[in-house]
């Protein structure tokens, strides 16, 4: 397990380095910066704008600016947001907690619904239930997040007109989590149902039944544990999509998370803030994938032996 941790740590550091370098290069070559919009103000002279660029170091070469940012990031200092005028670390950290709260709730909803329907499908062996699951997978996979987010927005506005701001915020959290969970349900449910059906045809399942175990014991103790590894792989890979979906959901619902912050940062060409969001989001995806691999190794001795 220690070898796995060291390997994943090195991979994570290299990934963050590559992602940050590519992002910084793209932002630098896109043209303009956070001070470019000041040129439209007739009361601000070009000299003032040039002086401000020198103050913020925007006049230096790209390599030099990236080196300064990287040195600060290594010590936990991501600079100062040019738009919000506060520490990027502090701002991104607070917004990331909001996204983490909504994402965790969405993940729990998706896993709970998928596990429940998959286990019922295996234990009941009902054609009607199989049809319901197929329709559920189809609808959750084909319904755009944007449509669901707009429906949630309309409902939240209705609640705001009748209730308090606190009630609206709670509704936004729950509704946003459901919207984020919908695409995950299609992925998780399809994986669990097909995985469990394949496992239930194995010889060790027939042996467990021959020992007199109940169907629940067969599914929960034997089949589910084997089907869990592919599910963990899929769930780890889905974290990137979860963060990507949060951009749409948070922007539409007005939830103050890291996705909505990214949109604001890009629009304002706030390079330190964009870099901070990209770094934290990339680290979160790496951590999720690493955690999934550790759980897989703990669940399957063959994986531990192969590390």
SULCORBEL-V724292 format. One record per backbone hydrogen bond with DSSP energy under -1.0 kcal/mol. NH is the residue of the N-H (numbers start at 0). CO is the residue of the C=O. E is the energy in kcal/mol with one decimal. If there is no record, write none. Layout:
((NH,CO,E) (NH,CO,E))
This chain:
((4,0,-2.3) (5,1,-2.5) (6,2,-2.5) (7,3,-2.6) (8,4,-2.2) (9,5,-2.3) (10,6,-2.3) (11,7,-2.5) (12,8,-2.2) (13,9,-2.3) (14,10,-2.5) (15,11,-2.5) (16,12,-2.0) (17,13,-2.4) (18,14,-2.8) (19,15,-2.4) (20,16,-2.1) (21,17,-2.5) (22,18,-2.5) (23,19,-2.5) (24,20,-2.2) (25,21,-2.5) (26,22,-2.4) (27,23,-2.1) (28,24,-2.1) (35,32,-1.5) (37,34,-1.1) (38,35,-1.5) (39,36,-1.3) (40,37,-1.4) (43,40,-1.7) (48,44,-1.7) (49,45,-2.6) (50,46,-2.6) (51,47,-2.2) (52,48,-2.1) (53,49,-1.8) (54,50,-2.0) (55,51,-2.3) (57,52,-2.4) (64,60,-2.3) (65,61,-2.8) (66,62,-2.3) (67,63,-2.0) (68,64,-2.3) (69,65,-2.9) (70,66,-2.2) (71,67,-1.9) (72,68,-2.7) (73,69,-1.9) (75,72,-1.4) (76,71,-2.9) (80,85,-2.8) (84,80,-1.5) (87,78,-2.5) (90,86,-2.3) (91,87,-3.1) (92,88,-1.9) (93,89,-2.0) (94,90,-2.2) (95,91,-2.7) (96,92,-1.5) (97,93,-1.1) (98,94,-2.0) (99,95,-3.0) (100,96,-2.1) (101,97,-2.0) (102,98,-3.1) (103,99,-2.7) (104,100,-1.9) (105,101,-2.3) (106,102,-2.6) (107,103,-2.4) (108,104,-2.3) (109,105,-2.5) (110,106,-2.6) (111,107,-2.5) (112,108,-2.6) (113,109,-2.2) (114,110,-2.7) (115,111,-2.2) (116,112,-2.4) (117,113,-2.5) (118,114,-2.6) (119,115,-2.2) (120,116,-2.3) (121,117,-1.7) (122,118,-2.5) (123,119,-2.7) (124,120,-1.3) (129,125,-2.2) (130,126,-2.3) (131,127,-2.2) (132,128,-2.4) (133,129,-2.4) (134,130,-2.4) (135,131,-2.4) (136,132,-2.7) (137,133,-2.2) (138,134,-2.9) (139,135,-2.6) (140,136,-1.6) (141,137,-1.6) (142,138,-1.7) (147,143,-1.7) (148,144,-3.0) (149,145,-2.2) (150,146,-2.0) (151,147,-2.4) (152,148,-2.2) (153,149,-2.3) (154,150,-2.0) (155,151,-2.4) (156,152,-2.3) (157,153,-1.6) (158,154,-2.2) (159,155,-2.4) (160,156,-1.8) (162,158,-3.5) (167,163,-1.6) (168,164,-2.3) (169,165,-2.3) (170,166,-2.2) (171,167,-2.7) (172,168,-2.3) (173,169,-2.4) (174,170,-3.3) (175,171,-2.6) (176,172,-2.0) (177,173,-2.2) (178,174,-2.4) (179,175,-2.3) (180,176,-1.9) (181,177,-1.6) (184,180,-2.3) (185,181,-1.3) (186,182,-1.4) (187,183,-3.2) (188,184,-2.7) (189,185,-1.6) (190,186,-2.1) (191,187,-2.7) (192,188,-2.6) (193,189,-2.0) (194,190,-2.3) (195,191,-2.8) (196,192,-2.2) (197,193,-2.0) (198,194,-2.1) (199,195,-2.6) (201,198,-2.2) (205,201,-1.2) (206,202,-2.1) (207,203,-1.8) (208,204,-2.1) (209,205,-2.1) (210,206,-1.2) (211,208,-1.7) (212,207,-1.5) (217,213,-2.3) (218,214,-2.3) (219,215,-2.9) (220,216,-2.2) (221,217,-1.2) (222,217,-2.4) (223,218,-3.2) (225,221,-1.5) (226,222,-2.4) (230,226,-1.1) (231,227,-2.5) (232,228,-1.9) (233,229,-2.2) (234,230,-2.7) (235,231,-2.2) (236,232,-1.9) (237,233,-1.3) (241,237,-1.9) (242,238,-2.2) (243,239,-2.3) (244,240,-2.6) (245,241,-1.3) (248,244,-2.3) (249,245,-2.6) (250,246,-1.5) (251,247,-2.4) (252,248,-2.6) (253,249,-1.4) (254,249,-1.3) (256,254,-2.1) (260,256,-1.7) (261,257,-1.7) (262,258,-1.6) (263,259,-1.9) (264,260,-2.5) (265,261,-2.5) (266,262,-2.3) (267,263,-2.0) (268,265,-1.0) (269,264,-2.5) (270,268,-1.5) (273,269,-2.7) (274,270,-2.7) (275,271,-1.9) (276,272,-2.4) (277,273,-2.6) (278,274,-2.4) (279,275,-2.3) (280,276,-2.7) (281,277,-2.5) (282,278,-2.2) (283,279,-2.2) (284,280,-2.1) (285,281,-2.4) (286,282,-2.5) (287,283,-2.3) (288,284,-2.3) (289,285,-2.5) (290,286,-2.7) (291,287,-2.1) (292,288,-2.0) (293,289,-2.1) (294,290,-2.3) (295,291,-2.2) (296,292,-2.3) (297,293,-2.2) (298,294,-1.9) (299,295,-2.0) (303,299,-1.5) (304,300,-2.4) (305,301,-1.2))
